[in-house]
Amino acid sequence: MGALPGLALKSRSPQALATGDMAEEAAKFLETKLRPDYAAAIKQLEDVQASLHDLDQLRHTIELLEEHNTSQAAAAAAAEHTLGQPAREPYKQLVDVGAGNCVVAEAEDSEFIFMKIGLGFFLQVTLAEAGPIMQQQADLLKK
């Protein structure tokens, strides 16, 4: 039995060398360009998701503050009516200070909050003003 015509393998033909060079270049491109770009894109996506999570936490905290302010206003009005003086309790909440450590934070006045607006800047806003700012930040992050 002889070899079938056209199926004989030729080793080291010019075409095989060119194909090998192309494979090496593709592997080099994959390692030097695509993998680092992919890793950077994944890191950026994780950062955006973390920022969106932080905005959700802030939205929840603002809801709690609004509930606290509403209940405290009602209690203060009732106390002022019966006792002649307002009775107001500070707002307390566990705050994550990093590395899974929490402390109890206490706010005497929860009318204003400080919001991080980017580049290390913070803005003092009322609870009502915070909502539109958070929505704008979320819309920018989702683009």
Residue frames as a rotation matrix with the C-alpha (Angstrom) as fourth column:
MET 1
0.573 0.820 0.000 0.00
0.820 -0.573 0.000 0.00
0.000 0.000 -1.000 0.00
GLY 2
-0.504 -0.738 0.449 1.29
0.747 -0.633 -0.201 3.37
0.433 0.234 0.870 -0.90
ALA 3
-0.638 0.245 -0.730 0.52
0.391 -0.713 -0.582 6.79
-0.663 -0.657 0.359 0.51
LEU 4
0.363 0.845 0.392 -2.52
0.870 -0.156 -0.469 8.52
-0.335 0.511 -0.792 -0.84
PRO 5
-0.451 -0.550 0.703 -1.70
0.778 -0.628 0.008 11.38
0.437 0.550 0.711 -3.15
GLY 6
-0.037 0.393 0.919 -2.20
-0.036 -0.919 0.392 14.81
0.999 -0.018 0.048 -1.60
LEU 7
0.907 0.413 0.080 -2.11
-0.107 0.042 0.993 13.46
0.406 -0.910 0.082 1.98
ALA 8
0.218 -0.904 -0.368 1.61
0.825 0.372 -0.426 13.22
0.522 -0.211 0.827 2.33
LEU 9
0.928 0.067 -0.366 2.80
0.301 -0.715 0.631 15.42
-0.219 -0.696 -0.684 5.18
LYS 10
0.285 -0.857 0.429 5.61
0.494 -0.252 -0.832 17.70
0.822 0.449 0.352 4.39
SER 11
0.555 -0.160 -0.816 7.66
0.781 -0.237 0.578 18.83
-0.286 -0.958 -0.007 7.31
ARG 12
-0.112 -0.647 -0.754 9.12
0.424 -0.717 0.553 22.29
-0.899 -0.258 0.355 7.41
SER 13
-0.046 0.154 0.987 7.51
0.980 -0.187 0.075 23.61
0.196 0.970 -0.142 4.28
PRO 14
-0.895 -0.290 0.340 7.51
0.262 -0.957 -0.126 27.41
0.362 -0.024 0.932 3.86
GLN 15
-0.086 0.950 0.299 3.77
-0.250 -0.311 0.917 27.42
0.965 0.004 0.264 4.45
ALA 16
0.517 0.232 -0.824 4.16
0.626 0.555 0.549 25.48
0.585 -0.799 0.141 7.70
LEU 17
-0.509 -0.770 -0.385 6.88
0.852 -0.384 -0.357 27.87
0.127 -0.510 0.851 8.86
ALA 18
-0.760 0.291 0.581 4.64
-0.121 -0.942 0.314 30.86
0.639 0.168 0.751 8.12
THR 19
0.338 0.925 -0.173 1.75
-0.030 0.195 0.980 29.25
0.941 -0.326 0.094 9.97
GLY 20
0.236 -0.344 -0.909 4.02
0.915 0.395 0.088 28.57
0.329 -0.852 0.408 12.96
ASP 21
-0.828 -0.550 0.105 5.25
0.505 -0.815 -0.284 32.17
0.241 -0.182 0.953 12.94
MET 22
-0.366 0.783 0.503 1.66
-0.299 -0.611 0.733 33.41
0.881 0.119 0.458 12.84
ALA 23
0.529 0.550 -0.646 0.75
0.387 0.520 0.761 31.17
0.755 -0.653 0.062 15.76
GLU 24
-0.231 -0.706 -0.669 3.70
0.963 -0.067 -0.261 32.48
0.139 -0.705 0.696 17.74
GLU 25
-0.888 -0.061 0.456 2.74
0.096 -0.994 0.053 36.07
0.450 0.091 0.888 16.97
ALA 26
0.072 0.990 0.121 -0.86
-0.185 -0.105 0.977 35.38
0.980 -0.093 0.176 17.96
ALA 27
0.434 0.029 -0.900 0.26
0.763 0.519 0.385 33.81
0.478 -0.854 0.203 21.24
LYS 28
-0.642 -0.730 -0.235 2.57
0.758 -0.558 -0.339 36.75
0.116 -0.395 0.911 21.92
PHE 29
-0.657 0.487 0.575 -0.25
-0.185 -0.844 0.503 39.23
0.731 0.224 0.645 21.16
LEU 30
0.383 0.826 -0.413 -2.58
0.189 0.367 0.911 37.29
0.904 -0.427 -0.015 23.44
GLU 31
0.243 -0.365 -0.898 -0.11
0.948 0.285 0.141 37.38
0.205 -0.886 0.416 26.34
THR 32
-0.709 -0.675 -0.204 1.20
0.703 -0.699 -0.128 40.93
-0.056 -0.235 0.970 25.93
LYS 33
-0.902 0.367 0.228 -1.94
-0.263 -0.885 0.385 42.80
0.343 0.287 0.894 24.88
LEU 34
-0.135 0.971 -0.199 -5.23
-0.234 0.164 0.958 40.92
0.963 0.176 0.205 25.25
ARG 35
0.067 0.165 -0.984 -4.76
0.782 0.604 0.155 39.38
0.620 -0.780 -0.089 28.70
PRO 36
-0.795 -0.356 -0.491 -3.62
0.593 -0.623 -0.510 42.62
-0.124 -0.697 0.706 30.37
ASP 37
-0.814 0.555 0.170 -6.46
-0.411 -0.758 0.506 44.55
0.410 0.342 0.845 28.67
TYR 38
0.005 0.830 -0.558 -8.94
0.096 0.555 0.826 41.90
0.995 -0.058 -0.077 29.78
ALA 39
-0.240 -0.174 -0.955 -7.65
0.929 0.246 -0.278 42.03
0.284 -0.953 0.102 33.36
ALA 40
-0.983 -0.131 -0.129 -7.92
0.160 -0.954 -0.253 45.84
-0.090 -0.270 0.959 33.36
ALA 41
-0.512 0.858 0.026 -11.48
-0.434 -0.285 0.855 45.67
0.741 0.427 0.518 32.00
ILE 42
0.091 0.511 -0.855 -12.48
0.541 0.695 0.473 43.15
0.836 -0.506 -0.213 34.68
LYS 43
-0.589 -0.378 -0.714 -10.95
0.807 -0.310 -0.502 45.39
-0.032 -0.872 0.488 37.38
GLN 44
-0.959 0.264 0.106 -12.81
-0.240 -0.951 0.195 48.41
0.152 0.162 0.975 36.02
LEU 45
-0.170 0.940 -0.296 -16.08
-0.160 0.270 0.949 46.45
0.972 0.209 0.104 35.97
GLU 46
-0.055 0.088 -0.995 -15.54
0.864 0.504 -0.004 45.36
0.501 -0.859 -0.104 39.58
ASP 47
-0.890 -0.313 -0.331 -14.88
0.437 -0.792 -0.426 48.99
-0.129 -0.524 0.842 40.58
VAL 48
-0.703 0.699 0.135 -18.10
-0.461 -0.591 0.662 50.15
0.542 0.403 0.737 38.89
GLN 49
0.071 0.749 -0.659 -20.08
0.228 0.631 0.741 47.38
0.971 -0.203 -0.126 40.57
ALA 50
-0.381 -0.280 -0.881 -18.57
0.911 0.048 -0.409 48.32
0.156 -0.959 0.237 43.96
SER 51
-1.000 0.019 -0.004 -19.52
-0.018 -0.994 -0.106 51.96
-0.006 -0.106 0.994 43.38
LEU 52
-0.335 0.938 -0.092 -23.09
-0.387 -0.048 0.921 50.98
0.859 0.344 0.379 42.48
HIS 53
0.040 0.287 -0.957 -23.23
0.694 0.681 0.233 48.85
0.719 -0.674 -0.172 45.63
ASP 54
-0.764 -0.386 -0.517 -22.00
0.641 -0.542 -0.544 51.83
-0.070 -0.747 0.661 47.69
LEU 55
-0.834 0.521 0.184 -24.74
-0.411 -0.808 0.422 54.00
0.368 0.277 0.888 46.17
ASP 56
0.021 0.861 -0.509 -27.35
0.035 0.508 0.861 51.38
0.999 -0.036 -0.019 47.10
GLN 57
-0.212 -0.173 -0.962 -26.02
0.923 0.289 -0.255 51.34
0.322 -0.942 0.098 50.67
LEU 58
-0.981 -0.154 -0.121 -26.16
0.183 -0.942 -0.283 55.13
-0.070 -0.300 0.952 50.81
ARG 59
-0.489 0.871 0.052 -29.73
-0.408 -0.281 0.869 55.10
0.771 0.403 0.493 49.48
HIS 60
0.145 0.514 -0.845 -30.68
0.520 0.687 0.507 52.63
0.842 -0.513 -0.168 52.22
THR 61
-0.544 -0.427 -0.722 -28.96
0.839 -0.259 -0.479 54.71
0.018 -0.866 0.500 54.90
ILE 62
-0.951 0.240 0.193 -30.77
-0.207 -0.962 0.180 57.85
0.229 0.131 0.965 53.71
GLU 63
-0.079 0.963 -0.258 -34.08
-0.117 0.248 0.962 55.98
0.990 0.106 0.093 53.95
LEU 64
0.033 0.023 -0.999 -33.22
0.883 0.467 0.040 55.01
0.468 -0.884 -0.004 57.53
LEU 65
-0.872 -0.400 -0.282 -32.26
0.484 -0.789 -0.379 58.61
-0.071 -0.467 0.882 58.34
GLU 66
-0.684 0.684 0.254 -35.53
-0.375 -0.628 0.682 59.90
0.626 0.372 0.686 56.89
GLU 67
0.193 0.746 -0.638 -37.50
0.315 0.569 0.760 57.38
0.929 -0.348 -0.125 58.97
HIS 68
-0.286 -0.398 -0.871 -35.52
0.948 0.017 -0.319 58.37
0.141 -0.917 0.373 62.07
ASN 69
-0.990 -0.111 0.088 -36.08
0.105 -0.992 -0.069 62.08
0.095 -0.059 0.994 61.41
THR 70
-0.321 0.945 0.065 -39.81
-0.284 -0.161 0.945 61.52
0.904 0.285 0.320 60.88
SER 71
0.307 0.443 -0.842 -40.23
0.611 0.587 0.531 59.47
0.730 -0.678 -0.090 64.05
GLN 72
-0.512 -0.570 -0.642 -38.06
0.859 -0.346 -0.378 61.89
-0.006 -0.745 0.667 66.05
ALA 73
-0.884 0.252 0.393 -40.03
-0.132 -0.942 0.308 64.89
0.448 0.221 0.866 64.78
ALA 74
0.115 0.978 -0.174 -43.27
-0.077 0.184 0.980 63.24
0.990 -0.099 0.096 65.88
ALA 75
0.210 -0.101 -0.973 -41.79
0.882 0.449 0.143 62.30
0.422 -0.888 0.183 69.26
ALA 76
-0.813 -0.561 -0.155 -40.35
0.577 -0.744 -0.336 65.79
0.074 -0.363 0.929 69.73
ALA 77
-0.572 0.684 0.453 -43.70
-0.293 -0.686 0.666 67.40
0.766 0.248 0.592 68.89
ALA 78
0.412 0.744 -0.526 -45.46
0.242 0.467 0.850 65.13
0.878 -0.478 0.012 71.39
ALA 79
-0.063 -0.523 -0.850 -42.83
0.980 0.131 -0.152 65.74
0.191 -0.843 0.504 74.07
GLU 80
-0.924 -0.277 0.265 -42.90
0.255 -0.960 -0.115 69.47
0.286 -0.039 0.957 73.50
HIS 81
-0.182 0.947 0.266 -46.66
-0.262 -0.307 0.915 69.46
0.948 0.097 0.304 73.74
THR 82
0.650 0.487 -0.584 -46.69
0.345 0.496 0.797 67.43
0.678 -0.719 0.154 76.99
LEU 83
0.319 -0.619 -0.718 -43.41
0.941 0.118 0.316 68.43
-0.111 -0.776 0.620 78.64
GLY 84
0.937 0.079 -0.340 -42.77
0.065 -0.996 -0.054 71.81
-0.343 0.028 -0.939 77.10
GLN 85
0.119 -0.945 -0.306 -39.34
-0.742 -0.289 0.605 70.79
-0.659 0.155 -0.736 75.76
PRO 86
0.615 0.091 -0.783 -38.23
-0.709 0.498 -0.499 68.85
0.345 0.862 0.371 72.71
ALA 87
0.290 -0.527 0.799 -36.75
-0.440 0.668 0.600 65.40
-0.850 -0.526 -0.038 73.33
ARG 88
0.765 -0.105 -0.636 -34.50
-0.615 0.172 -0.769 64.25
0.190 0.979 0.067 70.50
GLU 89
0.597 -0.573 0.562 -32.35
0.018 0.710 0.704 61.14
-0.802 -0.410 0.434 70.44
PRO 90
-0.145 -0.712 -0.687 -29.23
-0.830 -0.290 0.476 60.94
-0.538 0.639 -0.549 68.26
TYR 91
0.824 0.328 -0.463 -29.19
-0.554 0.640 -0.533 58.65
0.121 0.695 0.708 65.25
LYS 92
-0.020 -0.827 0.561 -26.97
-0.701 0.412 0.582 55.58
-0.713 -0.382 -0.589 65.76
GLN 93
0.921 0.244 -0.304 -25.70
-0.390 0.612 -0.688 53.13
0.018 0.752 0.659 63.17
LEU 94
0.392 -0.813 0.430 -22.90
0.303 0.555 0.775 50.61
-0.868 -0.174 0.464 62.69
VAL 95
0.820 -0.218 -0.530 -20.36
-0.553 -0.540 -0.634 51.96
-0.148 0.813 -0.563 60.22
ASP 96
0.776 -0.588 0.229 -17.79
0.621 0.777 -0.105 49.84
-0.116 0.224 0.968 58.41
VAL 97
0.737 -0.584 -0.338 -14.35
-0.460 -0.802 0.382 51.41
-0.494 -0.126 -0.860 58.91
GLY 98
0.279 -0.613 -0.739 -12.57
-0.869 0.166 -0.466 48.88
0.408 0.773 -0.487 56.72
ALA 99
-0.668 -0.627 -0.400 -11.26
-0.493 0.777 -0.392 45.34
0.557 -0.064 -0.828 56.87
GLY 100
-0.139 0.728 -0.671 -14.62
0.313 0.675 0.668 44.15
0.939 -0.117 -0.322 58.21
ASN 101
-0.710 -0.139 -0.691 -14.37
0.704 -0.150 -0.694 46.29
-0.007 -0.979 0.204 61.35
CYS 102
0.033 0.807 0.589 -17.42
0.471 -0.533 0.703 48.28
0.881 0.255 -0.398 62.43
VAL 103
-0.921 -0.200 -0.335 -17.97
0.390 -0.442 -0.807 51.02
0.013 -0.874 0.485 64.98
VAL 104
0.137 0.980 -0.145 -21.13
0.982 -0.154 -0.113 52.60
-0.133 -0.127 -0.983 66.30
ALA 105
-0.833 -0.326 0.447 -21.53
0.426 -0.893 0.143 56.07
0.353 0.309 0.883 64.82
GLU 106
-0.032 0.801 -0.597 -23.77
0.913 -0.220 -0.344 58.64
-0.407 -0.556 -0.724 66.44
ALA 107
-0.704 -0.121 0.700 -25.17
0.504 -0.779 0.372 61.71
0.500 0.615 0.609 64.71
GLU 108
-0.647 0.456 -0.612 -26.81
0.418 -0.460 -0.784 64.45
-0.638 -0.762 0.107 66.73
ASP 109
0.094 0.631 -0.770 -28.11
-0.496 -0.641 -0.586 66.20
-0.863 0.437 0.253 63.63
SER 110
-0.467 -0.225 0.855 -29.01
0.481 0.746 0.460 64.17
-0.742 0.626 -0.241 60.55
GLU 111
0.578 0.672 -0.463 -30.38
0.011 -0.573 -0.819 67.01
-0.816 0.468 -0.339 58.45
PHE 112
0.578 -0.484 -0.657 -27.22
-0.816 -0.331 -0.474 67.11
0.012 0.810 -0.587 56.30
ILE 113
0.727 -0.471 0.499 -24.90
0.318 0.876 0.364 64.41
-0.608 -0.106 0.786 55.00
PHE 114
0.030 -0.782 -0.623 -21.57
-0.735 -0.440 0.516 64.51
-0.678 0.443 -0.587 53.20
MET 115
0.864 0.280 0.418 -21.53
0.087 0.736 -0.671 62.81
-0.496 0.616 0.612 49.81
LYS 116
-0.290 -0.952 0.098 -18.43
0.152 0.056 0.987 61.79
-0.945 0.301 0.128 47.90
ILE 117
0.729 0.598 -0.334 -18.73
-0.177 -0.306 -0.935 63.38
-0.661 0.741 -0.118 44.45
GLY 118
0.815 -0.463 0.348 -15.41
0.565 0.504 -0.653 62.26
0.127 0.729 0.672 43.00
LEU 119
0.227 -0.870 0.438 -11.74
0.291 -0.369 -0.883 63.23
0.929 0.328 0.170 42.85
GLY 120
-0.540 -0.473 -0.696 -11.62
0.749 0.108 -0.654 63.26
0.385 -0.874 0.296 46.65
PHE 121
-0.849 0.293 0.440 -14.28
-0.353 -0.934 -0.059 65.97
0.393 -0.205 0.896 46.99
PHE 122
-0.592 0.710 -0.381 -17.30
0.806 0.510 -0.301 65.78
-0.020 -0.485 -0.874 49.29
LEU 123
-0.645 0.497 0.581 -20.48
-0.103 -0.810 0.578 67.82
0.757 0.313 0.573 49.17
GLN 124
-0.900 0.415 -0.136 -22.69
0.187 0.085 -0.979 68.70
-0.394 -0.906 -0.154 52.12
VAL 125
-0.692 0.719 -0.064 -26.31
-0.289 -0.195 0.937 68.14
0.662 0.667 0.342 51.07
THR 126
-0.243 0.722 0.648 -29.71
-0.909 0.064 -0.413 67.62
-0.340 -0.689 0.640 52.63
LEU 127
-0.511 0.114 0.852 -31.30
0.047 0.993 -0.104 64.21
-0.858 -0.013 -0.513 52.44
ALA 128
0.584 0.807 0.087 -33.68
0.190 -0.032 -0.981 65.46
-0.789 0.589 -0.172 49.73
GLU 129
0.563 -0.443 -0.698 -30.80
-0.783 -0.556 -0.279 66.82
-0.265 0.703 -0.660 47.63
ALA 130
-0.376 -0.801 0.466 -28.88
-0.610 0.593 0.526 63.55
-0.698 -0.086 -0.711 47.87
GLY 131
0.231 0.572 0.787 -31.41
0.169 0.773 -0.612 61.55
-0.958 0.274 0.082 45.82
PRO 132
0.976 0.161 -0.146 -30.92
-0.104 -0.247 -0.963 63.29
-0.191 0.956 -0.225 42.46
ILE 133
0.238 -0.962 -0.137 -27.14
-0.968 -0.246 0.050 63.35
-0.082 0.121 -0.989 42.92
MET 134
-0.324 -0.315 0.892 -27.10
-0.371 0.910 0.187 59.60
-0.870 -0.271 -0.412 43.60
GLN 135
0.607 0.622 0.495 -29.27
0.241 0.449 -0.860 59.00
-0.757 0.642 0.123 40.52
GLN 136
0.829 -0.373 -0.417 -26.87
-0.559 -0.517 -0.648 61.02
0.026 0.771 -0.637 38.34
GLN 137
-0.173 -0.943 0.284 -23.90
-0.926 0.255 0.280 59.08
-0.337 -0.215 -0.917 39.71
ALA 138
-0.095 0.208 0.974 -25.64
-0.027 0.977 -0.211 55.75
-0.995 -0.046 -0.087 39.09
ASP 139
0.890 0.455 0.036 -26.57
0.048 -0.014 -0.999 56.77
-0.454 0.890 -0.034 35.54
LEU 140
0.495 -0.786 -0.371 -22.96
-0.866 -0.412 -0.283 57.73
0.070 0.461 -0.884 34.79
LEU 141
-0.362 -0.657 0.661 -21.65
-0.711 0.653 0.259 54.46
-0.602 -0.377 -0.704 36.22
LYS 142
0.183 0.530 0.828 -24.10
0.126 0.823 -0.554 52.40
-0.975 0.205 0.084 34.16
LYS 143
0.803 0.091 -0.590 -22.97
-0.521 -0.375 -0.767 53.99
-0.290 0.923 -0.254 30.86
